[in-house]
Amino acid sequence: MPGQRGSETRILTRQVGIRLTPEEYERLLGEAEAAGLTLATLTRKRLLGLHITAQVDGELIRELRRLGGLAKLAIRTPGMAEAGRLALADIRSAIAHLAEPPS
């Protein structure tokens, strides 16, 4: 399972046992994977009310930057309004993809 094993400097000695339905377990496991955390780390952060940051897709961020650059070029170049509109549609599509929950 992906995660940040070994990054803890504190010694964690206490355990809390909880029972989950299979659906709840799979949901938490998926959320942990999306955040790049172990299930234990995700659960600990949730219980303590700490902020959980999802992993960012670097390739998607690079694509958004590329599209943004193209949109800027299209806006500043005479006669490129249609290309700018298409680039903006691509950017909106990529942003919508980022907003989708992980599968």
C-alpha positions as CSV (number, residue, x, y, z in Angstrom):
1,M,0.0,0.0,0.0
2,P,1.5,3.4,-0.9
3,G,2.1,5.7,2.0
4,Q,4.6,7.4,4.1
5,R,5.9,4.5,6.2
6,G,8.8,5.3,8.3
7,S,8.2,9.0,8.2
8,E,6.9,9.1,11.8
9,T,9.5,10.3,14.4
10,R,7.2,9.7,17.4
11,I,6.8,6.3,18.9
12,L,3.2,5.3,18.4
13,T,2.3,2.7,21.1
14,R,-1.4,2.9,21.7
15,Q,-4.0,1.3,19.4
16,V,-7.7,1.9,18.8
17,G,-9.7,-0.9,17.3
18,I,-12.8,-0.1,15.3
19,R,-15.2,-2.3,13.3
20,L,-16.2,-1.3,9.8
21,T,-18.5,-2.7,7.1
22,P,-16.7,-3.9,4.0
23,E,-18.0,-0.9,2.2
24,E,-16.6,1.5,4.8
25,Y,-13.3,-0.2,4.8
26,E,-13.0,0.0,1.0
27,R,-14.0,3.6,1.0
28,L,-11.3,4.5,3.6
29,L,-8.7,2.4,1.8
30,G,-9.5,4.3,-1.5
31,E,-9.3,7.6,0.3
32,A,-5.9,6.7,1.8
33,E,-4.6,5.6,-1.6
34,A,-5.8,8.8,-3.2
35,A,-4.0,10.9,-0.5
36,G,-0.9,8.7,-0.7
37,L,-1.2,7.7,2.9
38,T,-1.4,4.4,4.8
39,L,-4.8,3.5,6.1
40,A,-3.5,4.0,9.7
41,T,-2.2,7.5,8.9
42,L,-5.4,8.5,7.2
43,T,-7.5,7.2,10.1
44,R,-5.2,8.9,12.7
45,K,-5.5,12.3,10.9
46,R,-9.2,12.0,10.6
47,L,-9.7,11.1,14.3
48,L,-7.4,14.0,15.3
49,G,-9.1,16.5,12.9
50,L,-5.9,17.1,11.0
51,H,-5.8,18.3,7.4
52,I,-5.5,15.6,4.7
53,T,-4.1,16.7,1.4
54,A,-4.7,14.6,-1.7
55,Q,-1.8,13.6,-3.9
56,V,-1.5,15.9,-6.9
57,D,-1.1,14.4,-10.4
58,G,2.0,16.1,-11.7
59,E,1.2,15.2,-15.3
60,L,-2.2,16.8,-15.1
61,I,-0.7,19.9,-13.5
62,R,1.8,20.2,-16.4
63,E,-1.0,19.8,-18.9
64,L,-3.0,22.5,-17.2
65,R,0.0,24.8,-17.3
66,R,0.5,24.0,-21.0
67,L,-3.1,24.7,-21.8
68,G,-3.0,28.0,-19.9
69,G,0.0,29.1,-21.8
70,L,-1.8,28.3,-25.1
71,A,-4.8,30.2,-23.9
72,K,-2.7,33.3,-23.1
73,L,-1.0,33.1,-26.5
74,A,-4.4,32.7,-28.3
75,I,-5.8,35.7,-26.4
76,R,-2.9,37.9,-27.4
77,T,-2.7,36.9,-31.0
78,P,-5.1,38.6,-33.5
79,G,-7.5,36.1,-35.2
80,M,-6.9,33.4,-32.6
81,A,-10.2,33.8,-30.7
82,E,-11.5,30.4,-31.8
83,A,-8.3,28.6,-30.7
84,G,-8.5,30.5,-27.4
85,R,-12.1,29.3,-26.9
86,L,-11.1,25.7,-27.6
87,A,-8.1,25.9,-25.2
88,L,-10.3,27.4,-22.5
89,A,-12.7,24.5,-23.0
90,D,-9.8,22.0,-22.6
91,I,-8.8,23.8,-19.4
92,R,-12.3,23.6,-18.0
93,S,-12.4,19.9,-18.8
94,A,-9.1,19.3,-17.0
95,I,-10.3,21.2,-14.0
96,A,-13.5,19.2,-13.9
97,H,-11.4,16.0,-14.0
98,L,-9.4,17.2,-11.0
99,A,-12.7,17.8,-9.1
100,E,-13.9,14.3,-9.6
101,P,-13.7,11.9,-6.6
102,P,-11.0,9.2,-7.0
103,S,-12.2,5.9,-8.3
